């Protein structure tokens, strides 16, 4: 096992590649069905509270799958692959990977917990107004805390306390220096929001939210949550 961030990425990215041909583990919903709780035109805001908890359009991502269904409405599909459940809300442009590492069904409302997510719908935006589809030139103004960092994680000192938690001001400055030395300045790349420290396995820093840009345009917000304990 490596760090929380690395394990989440390895487990869930690998799982995505094997899900497309699997049968649905629960009933699906027609793609055009309206959402129960969120008006169709409403912006979908991302914010981080207490330094490390992501609230995605009112859904606290540390809560189980059933809370997401209550907030977003029935998903279009749930597809299980072992301990992982790939859940899609096409109307939102949202793919969540839920997991349960204790032997329970990760596609069940009660037992699925967010491991990671990819948000690509045009309505998703940060609390500062950075939206999917915005040019990368907007990132400094709309997400001033974002750090250009074209790596998935950075090694960190092993003896830091608390064991897992938000990066401190001094650590953020160190992360920025390290990332500047290892990242490009081109139109494609990644930016970190809400960097965290984890001493699980090999101590590392990694982002709770990654802004992903391709060809000069923000394409997705990728979440690393790890609520299933991975």
N, CA, C and O of each residue as an XYZ file, in Angstrom:
920
protein
N       0.847     -1.202      0.000
C       0.000      0.000      0.000
C       0.873      1.239      0.000
O       1.867      1.314      0.723
N       0.495      2.208     -0.814
C       1.198      3.474     -0.820
C       0.403      4.456      0.018
O      -0.069      4.095      1.096
N       0.243      5.676     -0.441
C      -0.515      6.661      0.319
C      -1.986      6.554      0.020
O      -2.403      5.853     -0.901
N      -2.793      7.282      0.837
C      -4.224      7.342      0.569
C      -4.487      7.791     -0.846
O      -5.291      7.180     -1.550
N      -3.812      8.868     -1.286
C      -4.052      9.393     -2.622
C      -3.675      8.406     -3.700
O      -4.428      8.223     -4.657
N      -2.517      7.760     -3.569
C      -2.075      6.835     -4.591
C      -2.967      5.605     -4.657
O      -3.285      5.125     -5.746
N      -3.375      5.088     -3.492
C      -4.218      3.903     -3.481
C      -5.569      4.211     -4.087
O      -6.103      3.405     -4.849
N      -6.134      5.369     -3.762
C      -7.425      5.747     -4.345
C      -7.309      5.818     -5.857
O      -8.165      5.297     -6.572
N      -6.249      6.461     -6.353
C      -6.090      6.598     -7.789
C      -5.889      5.239     -8.443
O      -6.510      4.949     -9.466
N      -5.033      4.407     -7.871
C      -4.760      3.110     -8.483
C      -5.996      2.231     -8.500
O      -6.312      1.625     -9.524
N      -6.705      2.155     -7.367
C      -7.869      1.293     -7.256
C      -8.977      1.730     -8.179
O      -9.553      0.911     -8.895
N      -9.283      3.019     -8.170
C     -10.460      3.474     -8.887
C     -10.207      3.732    -10.360
O     -11.104      3.520    -11.176
N      -9.008      4.183    -10.731
C      -8.713      4.321    -12.147
C      -8.684      2.952    -12.799
O      -9.183      2.789    -13.912
N      -8.107      1.958    -12.123
C      -8.094      0.607    -12.666
C      -9.501      0.057    -12.795
O      -9.819     -0.628    -13.767
N     -10.337      0.355    -11.826
C     -11.693     -0.155    -11.852
C     -12.488      0.419    -13.004
O     -13.273     -0.300    -13.623
N     -12.307      1.701    -13.312
C     -13.067      2.327    -14.397
C     -12.857      1.587    -15.696
O     -13.804      1.378    -16.454
N     -11.633      1.189    -15.962
C     -11.341      0.530    -17.218
C     -12.038     -0.794    -17.384
O     -12.196     -1.261    -18.512
N     -12.466     -1.425    -16.291
C     -13.095     -2.724    -16.391
C     -14.583     -2.725    -16.175
O     -15.178     -3.793    -16.030
N     -15.211     -1.562    -16.150
C     -16.623     -1.516    -15.794
C     -17.568     -1.472    -16.974
O     -18.735     -1.833    -16.823
N     -17.122     -1.048    -18.132
C     -18.063     -0.737    -19.197
C     -18.848     -1.941    -19.673
O     -19.980     -1.785    -20.131
N     -18.293     -3.126    -19.581
C     -18.996     -4.299    -20.097
C     -19.742     -5.065    -19.023
O     -20.347     -6.095    -19.318
N     -19.717     -4.597    -17.797
C     -20.343     -5.335    -16.712
C     -21.838     -5.078    -16.669
O     -22.279     -3.983    -17.018
N     -22.639     -6.073    -16.245
C     -24.074     -5.842    -16.098
C     -24.344     -4.902    -14.945
O     -23.551     -4.806    -14.008
N     -25.465     -4.210    -15.017
C     -25.833     -3.285    -13.957
C     -26.139     -4.045    -12.686
O     -26.776     -5.098    -12.716
N     -25.667     -3.489    -11.535
C     -25.915     -4.129    -10.249
C     -27.216     -3.648     -9.631
O     -27.649     -4.191     -8.614
N     -27.849     -2.643    -10.220
C     -29.124     -2.153     -9.717
C     -29.887     -1.559    -10.887
O     -29.307     -1.342    -11.951
N     -31.159     -1.294    -10.716
C     -31.955     -0.757    -11.812
C     -31.422      0.596    -12.240
O     -30.934      1.376    -11.422
N     -31.523      0.867    -13.556
C     -31.053      2.127    -14.090
C     -32.215      3.076    -14.306
O     -33.381      2.685    -14.261
N     -31.869      4.337    -14.542
C     -32.860      5.379    -14.736
C     -32.697      5.955    -16.132
O     -31.563      6.171    -16.558
N     -33.782      6.218    -16.871
C     -33.652      6.805    -18.204
C     -32.827      8.084    -18.168
O     -32.922      8.875    -17.229
N     -32.013      8.275    -19.210
C     -31.061      9.396    -19.208
C     -31.747     10.745    -19.098
O     -31.150     11.694    -18.590
N     -32.983     10.855    -19.561
C     -33.637     12.149    -19.553
C     -34.417     12.458    -18.301
O     -35.044     13.515    -18.213
N     -34.398     11.559    -17.321
C     -35.205     11.796    -16.123
C     -34.720     13.015    -15.354
O     -33.518     13.199    -15.160
N     -35.650     13.837    -14.920
C     -35.278     15.060    -14.212
C     -34.748     14.739    -12.827
O     -35.076     13.704    -12.247
N     -33.927     15.637    -12.307
C     -33.379     15.470    -10.970
C     -34.428     15.805     -9.931
O     -35.300     16.642    -10.165
N     -34.345     15.156     -8.791
C     -35.327     15.353     -7.735
C     -35.083     16.610     -6.919
O     -36.030     17.272     -6.496
N     -33.819     16.942     -6.697
C     -33.523     17.970     -5.708
C     -32.862     19.217     -6.282
O     -32.867     20.257     -5.623
N     -32.296     19.156     -7.478
C     -31.521     20.266     -8.009
C     -32.174     20.779     -9.290
O     -32.329     20.010    -10.239
N     -32.561     22.047     -9.346
C     -33.118     22.593    -10.596
C     -32.147     22.402    -11.755
O     -30.930     22.454    -11.579
N     -32.713     22.177    -12.959
C     -31.873     21.847    -14.114
C     -30.844     22.917    -14.434
O     -29.733     22.592    -14.853
N     -31.183     24.174    -14.248
C     -30.275     25.256    -14.633
C     -29.355     25.715    -13.505
O     -28.512     26.586    -13.717
N     -29.501     25.149    -12.326
C     -28.731     25.628    -11.179
C     -27.261     25.267    -11.312
O     -26.942     24.165    -11.759
N     -26.341     26.182    -10.930
C     -24.919     25.825    -10.902
C     -24.661     24.763     -9.844
O     -25.347     24.700     -8.824
N     -23.674     23.942    -10.102
C     -23.294     22.866     -9.189
C     -21.973     23.268     -8.547
O     -20.920     23.175     -9.178
N     -22.027     23.716     -7.293
C     -20.866     24.305     -6.630
C     -20.043     23.252     -5.891
O     -20.575     22.356     -5.236
N     -18.742     23.392     -6.021
C     -17.786     22.581     -5.259
C     -17.154     23.450     -4.189
O     -16.669     24.544     -4.481
N     -17.155     22.975     -2.954
C     -16.428     23.693     -1.913
C     -15.801     22.696     -0.956
O     -16.238     21.550     -0.850
N     -14.775     23.151     -0.264
C     -14.071     22.317      0.712
C     -14.290     22.939      2.084
O     -14.002     24.119      2.288
N     -14.798     22.153      3.018
C     -15.037     22.637      4.375
C     -14.117     21.898      5.342
O     -13.720     20.759      5.096
N     -13.790     22.560      6.434
C     -12.881     22.020      7.453
C     -11.548     21.588      6.856
O     -10.840     20.760      7.429
N     -11.213     22.154      5.705
C      -9.910     21.921      5.110
C      -9.789     20.697      4.251
O      -8.861     20.609      3.446
N     -10.716     19.716      4.389
C     -10.527     18.480      3.622
C     -11.817     17.774      3.210
O     -11.745     16.724      2.571
N     -12.979     18.298      3.545
C     -14.237     17.643      3.195
C     -14.861     18.341      1.993
O     -15.133     19.540      2.046
N     -15.089     17.603      0.913
C     -15.637     18.176     -0.306
C     -17.167     18.102     -0.269
O     -17.750     17.042     -0.044
N     -17.794     19.248     -0.493
C     -19.241     19.329     -0.656
C     -19.494     19.560     -2.146
O     -19.087     20.584     -2.695
N     -20.154     18.625     -2.789
C     -20.384     18.683     -4.230
C     -21.861     18.928     -4.491
O     -22.670     18.003     -4.417
N     -22.212     20.162     -4.792
C     -23.608     20.545     -5.042
C     -24.507     20.133     -3.884
O     -25.603     19.609     -4.084
N     -24.025     20.378     -2.671
C     -24.805     20.102     -1.478
C     -24.650     18.704     -0.920
O     -25.178     18.410      0.153
N     -23.939     17.832     -1.621
C     -23.708     16.464     -1.138
C     -22.354     16.392     -0.441
O     -21.317     16.654     -1.051
N     -22.373     16.033      0.843
C     -21.150     15.817      1.600
C     -20.571     14.473      1.169
O     -21.159     13.426      1.440
N     -19.423     14.503      0.501
C     -18.884     13.290     -0.112
C     -18.352     12.265      0.891
O     -17.923     11.184      0.488
N     -18.370     12.582      2.178
C     -18.021     11.568      3.172
C     -19.228     10.696      3.523
O     -19.082      9.705      4.238
N     -20.406     11.050      3.033
C     -21.632     10.336      3.363
C     -21.894      9.214      2.358
O     -21.318      9.229      1.270
N     -22.747      8.241      2.691
C     -22.948      7.083      1.826
C     -23.695      7.406      0.534
O     -24.221      8.503      0.345
N     -23.719      6.417     -0.337
C     -24.332      6.549     -1.656
C     -25.779      7.024     -1.582
O     -26.211      7.813     -2.423
N     -26.527      6.561     -0.597
C     -27.918      6.964     -0.475
C     -28.102      8.462     -0.334
O     -29.095      9.012     -0.811
N     -27.155      9.130      0.315
C     -27.243     10.587      0.454
C     -27.045     11.263     -0.910
O     -27.677     12.282     -1.192
N     -26.181     10.707     -1.745
C     -26.002     11.251     -3.087
C     -27.270     11.073     -3.912
O     -27.662     11.976     -4.653
N     -27.912      9.918     -3.790
C     -29.158      9.669     -4.517
C     -30.240     10.634     -4.045
O     -31.008     11.152     -4.855
N     -30.301     10.874     -2.757
C     -31.287     11.808     -2.225
C     -31.064     13.210     -2.767
O     -32.022     13.937     -3.029
N     -29.808     13.590     -2.933
C     -29.493     14.938     -3.396
C     -29.627     15.075     -4.913
O     -30.205     16.044     -5.405
N     -29.087     14.094     -5.653
C     -28.997     14.197     -7.102
C     -30.156     13.547     -7.852
O     -30.340     13.794     -9.044
N     -30.936     12.720     -7.162
C     -31.930     11.909     -7.843
C     -31.334     10.558     -8.227
O     -30.135     10.341     -8.056
N     -32.166      9.641     -8.747
C     -31.660      8.311     -9.119
C     -30.567      8.406    -10.175
O     -30.698      9.176    -11.126
N     -29.495      7.641    -10.026
C     -28.441      7.659    -11.043
C     -28.890      6.949    -12.307
O     -29.821      6.145    -12.282
N     -28.224      7.251    -13.411
C     -28.511      6.555    -14.656
C     -28.047      5.107    -14.621
O     -28.659      4.238    -15.241
N     -26.969      4.850    -13.898
C     -26.469      3.480    -13.828
C     -25.614      3.289    -12.590
O     -25.000      4.219    -12.067
N     -25.604      2.029    -12.141
C     -24.682      1.584    -11.087
C     -24.067      0.291    -11.589
O     -24.790     -0.663    -11.876
N     -22.770      0.241    -11.697
C     -22.106     -0.961    -12.197
C     -21.022     -1.385    -11.207
O     -20.116     -0.624    -10.866
N     -21.157     -2.610    -10.772
C     -20.263     -3.113     -9.727
C     -19.109     -3.906    -10.319
O     -19.280     -4.659    -11.278
N     -17.934     -3.726     -9.735
C     -16.762     -4.535    -10.037
C     -16.051     -4.823     -8.723
O     -15.175     -4.067     -8.304
N     -16.430     -5.914     -8.076
C     -15.839     -6.277     -6.793
C     -16.193     -5.282     -5.707
O     -17.368     -5.093     -5.395
N     -15.187     -4.645     -5.127
C     -15.411     -3.714     -4.027
C     -15.788     -2.323     -4.511
O     -16.027     -1.430     -3.698
N     -15.846     -2.122     -5.847
C     -16.068     -0.805     -6.430
C     -17.408     -0.756     -7.167
O     -17.813     -1.732     -7.798
N     -18.087      0.383     -7.081
C     -19.326      0.615     -7.827
C     -19.200      1.928     -8.584
O     -18.989      2.984     -7.988
N     -19.331      1.851     -9.906
C     -19.261      3.015    -10.781
C     -20.676      3.564    -10.946
O     -21.536      2.898    -11.523
N     -20.919      4.763    -10.450
C     -22.258      5.357    -10.449
C     -22.223      6.628    -11.288
O     -21.376      7.498    -11.081
N     -23.161      6.728    -12.246
C     -23.180      7.864    -13.169
C     -24.487      8.631    -13.084
O     -25.576      8.059    -13.061
N     -24.338      9.945    -13.039
C     -25.460     10.857    -13.226
C     -25.161     11.644    -14.502
O     -24.446     12.645    -14.461
N     -25.705     11.195    -15.633
C     -25.371     11.827    -16.908
C     -25.874     13.262    -16.972
O     -25.234     14.127    -17.572
N     -27.036     13.512    -16.344
C     -27.579     14.873    -16.374
C     -26.628     15.872    -15.728
O     -26.592     17.044    -16.104
N     -25.861     15.399    -14.755
C     -24.920     16.262    -14.036
C     -23.530     16.274    -14.666
O     -22.725     17.159    -14.375
N     -23.246     15.299    -15.526
C     -21.865     15.124    -15.964
C     -21.017     14.688    -14.795
O     -19.966     15.273    -14.535
N     -21.470     13.642    -14.069
C     -20.778     13.209    -12.848
C     -20.638     11.693    -12.827
O     -21.604     10.960    -13.039
N     -19.433     11.246    -12.571
C     -19.147      9.831    -12.371
C     -18.491      9.673    -11.003
O     -17.407     10.203    -10.758
N     -19.154      8.941    -10.120
C     -18.621      8.688     -8.786
C     -18.249      7.217     -8.680
O     -18.983      6.344     -9.145
N     -17.109      6.952     -8.068
C     -16.698      5.588     -7.784
C     -16.814      5.360     -6.284
O     -16.032      5.878     -5.487
N     -17.817      4.567     -5.933
C     -18.056      4.211     -4.539
C     -17.371      2.879     -4.248
O     -17.116      2.092     -5.159
N     -17.083      2.640     -2.997
C     -16.418      1.395     -2.602
C     -16.907      0.961     -1.234
O     -17.461      1.744     -0.462
N     -16.679     -0.322     -0.962
C     -16.851     -0.837      0.388
C     -15.797     -1.909      0.585
O     -15.833     -2.950     -0.071
N     -14.864     -1.657      1.482
C     -13.749     -2.582      1.704
C     -14.028     -3.579      2.812
O     -13.135     -4.318      3.227
N     -15.276     -3.603      3.297
C     -15.628     -4.510      4.382
C     -16.526     -5.660      3.962
O     -17.124     -6.322      4.810
N     -16.628     -5.907      2.655
C     -17.401     -7.032      2.175
C     -18.849     -6.718      1.843
O     -19.577     -7.601      1.388
N     -19.285     -5.488      2.057
C     -20.659     -5.104      1.724
C     -20.754     -4.699      0.254
O     -19.744     -4.463     -0.408
N     -21.988     -4.626     -0.239
C     -22.219     -4.257     -1.641
C     -21.980     -2.760     -1.829
O     -22.715     -1.956     -1.257
N     -20.968     -2.357     -2.616
C     -20.677     -0.930     -2.773
C     -21.742     -0.182     -3.569
O     -21.777      1.048     -3.551
N     -22.617     -0.919     -4.271
C     -23.700     -0.276     -5.026
C     -24.952     -0.068     -4.175
O     -25.929      0.511     -4.650
N     -24.936     -0.525     -2.945
C     -26.081     -0.347     -2.052
C     -26.059      1.056     -1.456
O     -25.003      1.567     -1.085
N     -27.231      1.669     -1.370
C     -27.306      3.032     -0.839
C     -26.662      3.159      0.529
O     -26.053      4.183      0.837
N     -26.790      2.135      1.347
C     -26.292      2.213      2.719
C     -24.792      2.006      2.807
O     -24.144      2.564      3.693
N     -24.224      1.207      1.896
C     -22.854      0.757      2.108
C     -21.822      1.405      1.194
O     -20.636      1.394      1.524
N     -22.223      1.965      0.066
C     -21.246      2.581     -0.829
C     -20.690      3.875     -0.260
O     -21.445      4.711      0.237
N     -19.376      4.046     -0.330
C     -18.704      5.264      0.127
C     -17.800      5.774     -0.978
O     -17.178      4.989     -1.694
N     -17.729      7.101     -1.117
C     -16.995      7.688     -2.233
C     -15.500      7.419     -2.108
O     -14.881      7.704     -1.083
N     -14.937      6.863     -3.177
C     -13.492      6.785     -3.290
C     -12.960      7.951     -4.085
O     -12.051      8.657     -3.647
N     -13.542      8.151     -5.275
C     -13.113      9.246     -6.136
C     -14.268      9.629     -7.040
O     -15.297      8.953     -7.064
N     -14.099     10.711     -7.785
C     -15.147     11.172     -8.698
C     -14.528     11.994     -9.801
O     -13.474     12.606     -9.625
N     -15.198     12.003    -10.948
C     -14.817     12.858    -12.071
C     -16.047     13.660    -12.474
O     -17.091     13.088    -12.789
N     -15.926     14.975    -12.463
C     -17.027     15.876    -12.752
C     -16.714     16.619    -14.049
O     -15.718     17.338    -14.128
N     -17.556     16.448    -15.062
C     -17.275     17.017    -16.379
C     -18.421     17.876    -16.903
O     -18.268     18.509    -17.948
N     -19.555     17.923    -16.222
C     -20.689     18.705    -16.693
C     -20.418     20.194    -16.656
O     -19.691     20.678    -15.788
N     -21.004     20.925    -17.600
C     -20.737     22.361    -17.735
C     -21.224     23.170    -16.539
O     -20.803     24.314    -16.370
N     -22.099     22.610    -15.703
C     -22.639     23.356    -14.565
C     -21.731     23.311    -13.342
O     -21.925     24.090    -12.409
N     -20.747     22.419    -13.326
C     -19.872     22.317    -12.161
C     -18.937     23.520    -12.100
O     -18.389     23.943    -13.118
N     -18.763     24.061    -10.908
C     -17.860     25.197    -10.717
C     -17.360     25.249     -9.282
O     -18.012     24.761     -8.359
N     -16.193     25.848     -9.117
C     -15.661     26.040     -7.775
C     -16.408     27.189     -7.106
O     -17.171     27.907     -7.752
N     -16.182     27.353     -5.818
C     -16.864     28.412     -5.082
C     -16.454     29.791     -5.598
O     -17.190     30.764     -5.432
N     -15.273     29.872     -6.225
C     -14.821     31.137     -6.796
C     -15.295     31.378     -8.216
O     -14.998     32.417     -8.805
N     -16.043     30.407     -8.779
C     -16.632     30.606    -10.095
C     -15.884     29.989    -11.254
O     -16.262     30.220    -12.403
N     -14.823     29.203    -11.007
C     -14.138     28.517    -12.096
C     -15.030     27.378    -12.578
O     -15.443     26.534    -11.783
N     -15.325     27.352    -13.870
C     -16.284     26.406    -14.423
C     -15.616     25.462    -15.417
O     -14.590     25.779    -16.018
N     -16.232     24.293    -15.570
C     -15.847     23.407    -16.660
C     -16.052     24.174    -17.966
O     -17.112     24.759    -18.190
N     -15.031     24.166    -18.824
C     -15.096     24.910    -20.080
C     -14.399     26.253    -20.040
O     -14.195     26.865    -21.088
N     -14.025     26.733    -18.854
C     -13.302     27.995    -18.768
C     -11.878     27.846    -19.326
O     -11.306     26.757    -19.277
N     -11.306     28.934    -19.854
C      -9.905     28.880    -20.279
C      -8.976     28.829    -19.075
O      -9.311     29.333    -18.003
N      -7.824     28.228    -19.253
C      -6.885     28.096    -18.136
C      -6.431     29.456    -17.617
O      -6.012     29.569    -16.465
N      -6.508     30.488    -18.453
C      -6.121     31.827    -18.012
C      -7.003     32.335    -16.884
O      -6.617     33.257    -16.166
N      -8.198     31.740    -16.717
C      -9.104     32.160    -15.651
C      -8.754     31.554    -14.292
O      -9.265     32.006    -13.267
N      -7.896     30.545    -14.272
C      -7.638     29.831    -13.019
C      -7.053     30.736    -11.939
O      -7.534     30.678    -10.807
N      -6.039     31.575    -12.214
C      -5.480     32.399    -11.131
C      -6.502     33.327    -10.483
O      -6.454     33.547     -9.273
N      -7.427     33.872    -11.272
C      -8.397     34.815    -10.724
C      -9.547     34.104    -10.022
O     -10.003     34.557     -8.972
N     -10.022     32.996    -10.585
C     -11.204     32.319    -10.059
C     -10.873     31.238     -9.037
O     -11.722     30.865     -8.227
N      -9.651     30.739     -9.073
C      -9.217     29.731     -8.093
C      -7.812     30.092     -7.632
O      -6.861     29.373     -7.939
N      -7.662     31.207     -6.893
C      -6.328     31.711     -6.548
C      -5.516     30.757     -5.677
O      -4.291     30.866     -5.636
N      -6.161     29.832     -4.986
C      -5.439     28.873     -4.155
C      -4.900     27.683     -4.957
O      -4.140     26.870     -4.432
N      -5.294     27.586     -6.223
C      -4.870     26.447     -7.032
C      -3.367     26.495     -7.281
O      -2.798     27.565     -7.500
N      -2.731     25.331     -7.247
C      -1.296     25.195     -7.466
C      -1.082     24.357     -8.719
O      -1.514     23.206     -8.780
N      -0.416     24.931     -9.722
C      -0.098     24.154    -10.925
C       0.850     23.031    -10.522
O       1.961     23.271    -10.050
N       0.386     21.800    -10.719
C       1.177     20.655    -10.263
C       0.856     19.468    -11.158
O      -0.202     18.854    -11.018
N       1.749     19.142    -12.066
C       1.513     18.097    -13.050
C       1.974     16.723    -12.572
O       2.443     15.908    -13.366
N       1.838     16.473    -11.272
C       2.131     15.155    -10.698
C       0.960     14.769     -9.797
O       0.195     15.630     -9.362
N       0.822     13.469     -9.519
C      -0.297     12.981     -8.723
C      -0.057     13.137     -7.225
O      -1.012     13.262     -6.459
N       1.194     13.132     -6.800
C       1.519     13.241     -5.382
C       2.955     13.711     -5.239
O       3.735     13.662     -6.190
N       3.294     14.166     -4.041
C       4.656     14.558     -3.703
C       5.044     13.867     -2.401
O       4.231     13.763     -1.482
N       6.267     13.405     -2.324
C       6.737     12.817     -1.076
C       6.800     13.877      0.019
O       7.027     15.057     -0.249
N       6.593     13.433      1.260
C       6.520     14.356      2.392
C       7.267     13.775      3.584
O       7.514     12.570      3.632
N       7.631     14.623      4.551
C       8.275     14.111      5.766
C       7.353     13.116      6.484
O       6.140     13.321      6.517
N       7.909     12.043      7.058
C       7.075     10.987      7.615
C       6.556     11.219      9.028
O       5.665     10.492      9.468
N       7.076     12.196      9.751
C       6.751     12.311     11.180
C       5.807     13.451     11.505
O       5.714     13.852     12.665
N       5.135     13.962     10.559
C       4.243     15.102     10.756
C       2.970     14.694     11.501
O       2.486     13.574     11.335
N       2.437     15.586     12.308
C       1.172     15.371     13.001
C       0.236     16.535     12.677
O       0.689     17.675     12.583
N      -1.077     16.266     12.502
C      -1.733     14.971     12.620
C      -1.348     14.023     11.491
O      -0.731     14.419     10.502
N      -1.724     12.779     11.664
C      -1.325     11.704     10.765
C      -1.842     11.938      9.348
O      -1.133     11.686      8.375
N      -3.084     12.423      9.235
C      -3.699     12.763      7.957
C      -4.438     14.081      8.139
O      -5.160     14.253      9.121
N      -4.268     15.012      7.207
C      -4.980     16.272      7.340
C      -4.553     17.293      6.319
O      -3.628     17.039      5.547
N      -5.199     18.445      6.289
C      -4.876     19.491      5.319
C      -3.433     19.966      5.457
O      -2.885     20.014      6.558
N      -2.835     20.311      4.335
C      -1.494     20.880      4.360
C      -1.510     22.226      5.080
O      -2.450     23.007      4.930
N      -0.478     22.486      5.853
C      -0.355     23.768      6.546
C       0.094     24.844      5.557
O       0.431     24.546      4.411
N       0.093     26.094      6.011
C       0.547     27.199      5.167
C       1.986     26.982      4.713
O       2.314     27.198      3.546
N       2.843     26.553      5.638
C       4.243     26.306      5.286
C       4.353     25.144      4.292
O       5.142     25.198      3.349
N       3.559     24.098      4.513
C       3.591     22.956      3.598
C       3.076     23.336      2.211
O       3.600     22.866      1.201
N       2.048     24.188      2.159
C       1.552     24.633      0.867
C       2.632     25.383      0.093
O       2.763     25.217     -1.120
N       3.401     26.206      0.796
C       4.494     26.923      0.132
C       5.534     25.945     -0.412
O       6.056     26.130     -1.511
N       5.829     24.907      0.366
C       6.766     23.888     -0.098
C       6.212     23.129     -1.298
O       6.940     22.849     -2.251
N       4.917     22.797     -1.250
C       4.276     22.113     -2.376
C       4.364     22.966     -3.635
O       4.672     22.462     -4.716
N       4.093     24.260     -3.489
C       4.146     25.150     -4.650
C       5.556     25.180     -5.252
O       5.713     25.132     -6.472
N       6.582     25.260     -4.392
C       7.956     25.290     -4.902
C       8.299     23.986     -5.638
O       8.874     24.004     -6.726
N       7.933     22.857     -5.019
C       8.232     21.572     -5.648
C       7.493     21.400     -6.974
O       8.046     20.883     -7.945
N       6.242     21.840     -6.999
C       5.451     21.691     -8.215
C       5.952     22.595     -9.329
O       5.963     22.199    -10.495
N       6.365     23.803     -8.980
C       6.896     24.712     -9.995
C       8.134     24.118    -10.661
O       8.376     24.326    -11.850
N       8.912     23.374     -9.873
C      10.128     22.778    -10.419
C       9.834     21.567    -11.299
O      10.669     21.173    -12.113
N       8.632     20.967    -11.139
C       8.337     19.713    -11.837
C       7.208     19.841    -12.852
O       6.863     18.859    -13.509
N       6.630     21.021    -12.993
C       5.468     21.193    -13.868
C       5.779     22.130    -15.018
O       6.678     22.968    -14.940
N       5.013     21.967    -16.089
C       5.169     22.846    -17.231
C       4.289     24.077    -17.094
O       3.641     24.290    -16.069
N       4.280     24.880    -18.146
C       3.419     26.057    -18.164
C       2.550     26.072    -19.410
O       2.043     27.121    -19.807
N       2.377     24.908    -20.028
C       1.596     24.804    -21.249
C       0.104     24.806    -20.991
O      -0.323     24.913    -19.842
N      -0.704     24.688    -22.049
C      -2.158     24.773    -21.932
C      -2.828     23.514    -21.403
O      -4.027     23.528    -21.126
N      -2.082     22.431    -21.259
C      -2.620     21.190    -20.712
C      -1.869     20.851    -19.432
O      -0.644     20.958    -19.372
N      -2.609     20.444    -18.417
C      -1.970     20.096    -17.156
C      -2.983     20.007    -16.044
O      -4.190     19.981    -16.284
N      -2.481     19.959    -14.819
C      -3.355     19.827    -13.650
C      -2.990     20.851    -12.587
O      -1.837     21.263    -12.464
N      -3.994     21.248    -11.827
C      -3.841     22.191    -10.724
C      -4.426     21.558     -9.469
O      -5.497     20.953     -9.521
N      -3.729     21.695     -8.338
C      -4.199     21.136     -7.078
C      -5.037     22.157     -6.313
O      -4.688     23.335     -6.234
N      -6.144     21.684     -5.754
C      -6.910     22.436     -4.760
C      -7.000     21.604     -3.491
O      -7.159     20.385     -3.554
N      -6.900     22.256     -2.342
C      -7.003     21.609     -1.030
C      -6.013     20.456     -0.882
O      -6.430     19.310     -0.716
N      -4.697     20.741     -0.939
C      -3.715     19.666     -0.756
C      -3.763     19.102      0.660
O      -3.962     19.828      1.635
N      -3.574     17.789      0.744
C      -3.614     17.072      2.015
C      -2.293     16.374      2.278
O      -1.514     16.091      1.367
N      -2.071     16.108      3.553
C      -0.931     15.291      3.978
C      -1.450     13.945      4.442
O      -2.457     13.878      5.147
N      -0.773     12.868      4.055
C      -1.098     11.540      4.572
C       0.193     10.805      4.895
O       1.111     10.760      4.076
N       0.262     10.233      6.085
C       1.415      9.421      6.485
C       1.117      7.937      6.363
O       1.880      7.113      6.866
N       0.018      7.579      5.701
C      -0.311      6.169      5.486
C       0.615      5.611      4.422
O       0.704      6.162      3.325
N       1.303      4.528      4.733
C       2.283      3.986      3.808
C       3.468      4.924      3.715
O       4.096      5.236      4.726
N       3.778      5.376      2.509
C       4.847      6.345      2.307
C       4.248      7.742      2.386
O       3.353      8.074      1.609
N       4.723      8.557      3.305
C       4.123      9.876      3.536
C       4.130     10.719      2.267
O       5.137     10.802      1.563
N       2.985     11.344      1.989
C       2.834     12.105      0.748
C       1.886     13.284      0.926
O       1.093     13.337      1.866
N       1.994     14.232     -0.011
C       0.984     15.254     -0.226
C       0.228     14.899     -1.503
O       0.823     14.410     -2.464
N      -1.079     15.143     -1.515
C      -1.881     14.940     -2.715
C      -3.094     15.864     -2.637
O      -3.434     16.323     -1.547
N      -3.756     16.150     -3.758
C      -4.868     17.098     -3.747
C      -6.206     16.433     -3.481
O      -6.444     15.310     -3.926
N      -7.084     17.125     -2.753
C      -8.457     16.651     -2.608
C      -9.229     16.888     -3.910
O     -10.058     16.063     -4.296
N      -8.959     18.016     -4.592
C      -9.576     18.318     -5.883
C      -8.465     18.625     -6.880
O      -7.554     19.399     -6.587
N      -8.548     18.016     -8.052
C      -7.604     18.310     -9.131
C      -8.360     18.949    -10.281
O      -9.341     18.392    -10.773
N      -7.906     20.112    -10.707
C      -8.434     20.761    -11.901
C      -7.649     20.212    -13.089
O      -6.423     20.319    -13.128
N      -8.348     19.628    -14.051
C      -7.693     19.025    -15.213
C      -7.995     19.865    -16.444
O      -9.158     20.102    -16.772
N      -6.939     20.319    -17.129
C      -7.093     21.138    -18.344
C      -6.458     20.426    -19.524
O      -5.398     19.811    -19.408
N      -7.125     20.525    -20.653
C      -6.600     20.007    -21.906
C      -6.784     21.073    -22.973
O      -7.853     21.674    -23.086
N      -5.735     21.304    -23.757
C      -5.774     22.263    -24.857
C      -6.276     23.628    -24.399
O      -7.021     24.297    -25.115
N      -5.864     24.034    -23.204
C      -6.173     25.375    -22.720
C      -7.546     25.558    -22.122
O      -7.963     26.689    -21.872
N      -8.266     24.462    -21.883
C      -9.633     24.542    -21.368
C      -9.782     23.602    -20.175
O      -9.269     22.483    -20.200
N     -10.481     24.048    -19.129
C     -10.766     23.198    -17.977
C     -11.750     22.111    -18.398
O     -12.862     22.411    -18.831
N     -11.340     20.848    -18.271
C     -12.156     19.727    -18.735
C     -12.857     18.972    -17.620
O     -13.946     18.436    -17.824
N     -12.242     18.923    -16.437
C     -12.870     18.179    -15.348
C     -12.343     18.635    -14.004
O     -11.271     19.232    -13.900
N     -13.132     18.336    -12.966
C     -12.694     18.421    -11.585
C     -12.663     16.984    -11.066
O     -13.697     16.319    -11.015
N     -11.481     16.507    -10.682
C     -11.322     15.141    -10.191
C     -11.178     15.161     -8.678
O     -10.324     15.867     -8.140
N     -12.008     14.390     -7.995
C     -12.017     14.362     -6.537
C     -11.340     13.094     -6.032
O     -11.572     12.007     -6.561
N     -10.510     13.234     -5.016
C      -9.941     12.108     -4.292
C     -10.473     12.192     -2.865
O     -10.057     13.047     -2.084
N     -11.402     11.289     -2.536
C     -12.124     11.380     -1.265
C     -11.671     10.329     -0.273
O     -11.343     10.651      0.869
N     -11.650      9.058     -0.703
C     -11.179      7.985      0.174
C     -12.061      7.727      1.371
O     -11.560      7.322      2.419
N     -13.374      7.951      1.251
C     -14.264      7.766      2.391
C     -14.480      6.313      2.768
O     -14.991      6.014      3.847
N     -14.083      5.389      1.858
C     -14.210      3.971      2.162
C     -13.014      3.451      2.950
O     -12.980      2.280      3.329
N     -12.038      4.314      3.198
C     -10.893      3.920      3.990
C      -9.686      3.536      3.162
O      -8.675      3.104      3.715
N      -9.767      3.685      1.825
C      -8.634      3.289      0.981
C      -7.514      4.315      1.046
O      -6.482      4.144      0.398
